[in-house]
Amino acid sequence: MGNRDIEGRTVLVTGAFGGIGQALVHALLEAGAREIIAASRQPQPPNDHRIVTATLDVRDQASVAALAEAHAVDILINNSGVNTNTGPLAGSAADHAREEMDANYFGLLNMCWAFAPPMVARGNGVIVNMLSTGALKVLPRMTSYCASKAAAWSLTQGLRAELEDKGIDVIAMFPGATDTRLTAHLRIPKLSPKTVADATITAIRDGVLEQRVTLTS
């Protein structure tokens, strides 16, 4: 099997019970994944025999390491994230920035530390990092969130440079505002989680390493 195959593969999705996460799990089932490890801090009972639920806090290295020891993963989708919707001068800005960086940057790094080495040992694998168009353009009322996603984008580029000659594809997804709990307060046009999930499946299958997902794309 090559990296573009989803059918018959084991896929790990973090943040699997949020809006995009649930859409990803459904899309992966339709794509023929053999096993989906649906990981979250608050997992829910599975509704398909191919789904294995797992309790995971990406910020906790011990939690991540335990999951990596328990499962051999072909495709890792780093989907979990935090958005406090805080501007740079809010009284809580520093605390919220640390929270976002801890989850969106260091959490992603923890996952890659744990799951990339086994992929390298096998000589194949896919890592998908769910970033945001905010990684490329700052939104004033989400400044620290955008900063954390920009840091994750820099990390993604570094991972790709290290892993591209080892048989590992590192994909960056850049969805715009998506209709999930994190954007419930925004009264703007939004992507559906299904649109983001379907674009992710297409990026894996087509070997697209950087994919923006917007209402006009």
QUIJONOR-V845546 format. One record per backbone hydrogen bond with DSSP energy under -0.5 kcal/mol. CO is the residue of the C=O (numbers start at 1). NH is the residue of the N-H. If there is no record, write none. Layout:
co = {CO/CO}
nh = {NH/NH}
This chain:
co = {2/6/9/9/9/10/10/11/11/12/13/15/18/19/20/21/22/23/24/25/26/27/28/29/32/35/36/36/37/37/38/39/39/40/40/48/50/51/52/54/54/56/57/59/60/61/62/63/64/65/66/67/71/74/75/75/76/76/77/77/78/86/87/90/92/93/94/95/96/97/98/99/100/101/101/102/105/106/107/108/109/110/111/112/115/116/117/118/119/119/125/126/127/127/128/128/129/129/132/133/133/138/139/140/140/142/143/144/145/146/147/148/149/150/151/152/153/154/155/156/157/158/159/160/163/163/164/167/167/169/169/171/171/172/173/174/175/177/178/180/181/183/186/191/192/193/194/195/196/197/198/199/200/201/202/203/203/204/207/209/211/213/214}
nh = {5/9/11/34/35/74/75/13/37/77/39/18/22/23/24/25/26/27/28/29/30/31/33/32/8/11/38/52/13/39/54/15/16/43/56/51/36/53/38/40/56/58/60/61/64/65/66/67/68/69/70/71/73/126/12/77/78/128/14/79/130/144/90/93/96/97/98/99/100/101/102/103/104/105/106/107/109/110/111/112/113/114/115/116/119/120/121/122/123/124/169/76/129/171/78/130/131/173/135/136/137/140/142/88/143/146/147/148/149/150/151/152/153/154/155/156/157/158/159/160/161/162/163/164/166/168/167/125/169/127/171/129/173/211/131/213/133/191/180/183/184/186/188/179/196/197/198/199/200/201/202/203/204/205/206/207/208/207/209/172/174/176/217}
